[in-house]
Amino acid sequence: MRLRVEFTTEPFDLDEAPAHAVVAREVVEAAELDAVDVGPFGNTAEGGADQVLTAVDALLRRSLEAGATRISLQVNVVGEGAEAEGER
């Protein structure tokens, strides 16, 4: 199964990336994921279920330790599994 995770961390700082945002990006960039896309208002990454779930665990723990007060995330099944469930 392949998963896509989309996430943001808060509080926002438009002048400079806060430590929690930097840590979150480092986690997904270091994980064995494909299609990693980081941006100022949201980030996405795709990969196998085990890799994505391991990265999400690390992302939550390390971002909170680095000062995040809110982490919004969404995880979707992509590919064949998503089509079987009627999601495209």
Secondary structure, 3 states (H helix, E strand, C coil): CEEEEEEEEECCCCCCCCHHHHHHHHHHHHCCCEEEEECCCCEEEEEEHHHHHHHHHHHHHHHHHCCCCEEEEEEEEECHHHHHCCCC
